[in-house]
Each structure stands twice: as structure tokens, then as C-alpha cells.
Amino acid sequence: MAIGLVLFGFFEFLGIDPRYGGIISAVIVGTLIGKTIGKSSEKYAFFSIFTYNLIGWILVFLFTSDGKLALQYGGIALSVLIGFALVMVFFYSIIGSFGAFVVSNLSRNKQDEGL
């Protein structure tokens, strides 16, 4: 989860579009979790990516001018912003868990070939 938060902040610092940065970090974190844990790593990847993205988006909304503007207006603007963030968090979590699934299956197949 710490790696995900670091990547989230790094991509935000570089000014990379958060959508692309989120996809890249989800794949990286999912791959690392799939390699480290192995079997049934998808659920851990999903929850880890979900958590760090949720924390990251909350921090972005609290400490950026766009987030503060949406929080000031409230109502529909805030609802749209929260809805968008939740959809993106689920999207990134699914991408990362798929990456963990692929890596864990590839490593399991390599172990089976070695026997």
C-alpha cells in the first residue's frame, strides 16, 4: 500500500494525468503483490489498491484548489466528484487485481514446469 501511495504522489508531482498514473500504479502494485503473495493474491491486490487510491483521492480533494472548489460548492458538484472518484478507484482496483492474477498464474505455471 505504501508503494501505491508513493506512486500516486509521484505521478501527481510530475503532473501526469491521474487516470493514466492510476492505471500504471495499479498494474505495478498488482504485479508486485502477485509476485510476492502468489496464490489468491487478487483479493489482497484489490483491497490494497482500493485503499491507497481512496486515501490518495481524498488527499487530492482536500489539498488541491480543484478539490477545495468542489467542497465549497457542495451539492451536485461534490456528488459528481465523489462518484467519479469511486468509479475510478474500483476501475483501478480491478486492473490491479487482474495484474496480480496474471502474475500469480504465470509464476505458478513456471513452478509446475520445473517439477
C-alpha positions, -999 to +999 in steps of 0.1 A: +000+000+000+029+023+007+043+018-028+009+027-042+008+060-022+043+068-032+035+062-069+003+082-066+022+112-051+050+108-077+026+109-106+007+138-091+040+156-086+051+150-122+017+164-134+008+131-152-029+128-158-044+110-127-062+084-149-030+072-166-010+074-134-036+054-116-036+027-142+002+025-143+004+024-105-024-002-103-005-025-127+028-021-108+013-027-074-008-056-087+023-072-103+043-068-071+015-083-049+011-111-074+048-119-073+051-116-035+020-134-023+014-158-052-018-179-047-051-160-043-033-126-044-062-110-063-082-101-032-052-086-015-043-066-046-079-053-049-082-042-013-047-027-012-052-007-044-087+003-033-073+016+000-044+036-013-064+051-042-092+061-017-066+078+006-049+094-024-081+109-039-092+122-005-058+139-001-061+154-036-095+167-029-085+182+004-053+198-006-058+210-042-076+240-055-100+219-076-109+198-046-114+228-024-136+244-050-158+214-053-160+212-015-171+248-013-199+244-038-211+211-023-243+196-036-242+183-072-206+192-078-195+173-047-217+143-056-203+141-091-167+144-078-172+116-053-190+094-078-162+099-103-135+091-077-153+059-065-157+047-101-120+053-108-110+036-075-130+005-085-116+006-120-080+008-108-086-020-082-100-043-109-070-036-132-045-042-103-062-074-092-062-087-128-024-079-129-019-099-097-040-128-111-019-129-143+015-127-125+005-154-099-007-177-126+024-172-146+046-179-116+025-210-107+029-223-143+067-218-141+068-238-109+047-266-124+071-268-154+100-271-131+086-303-115 
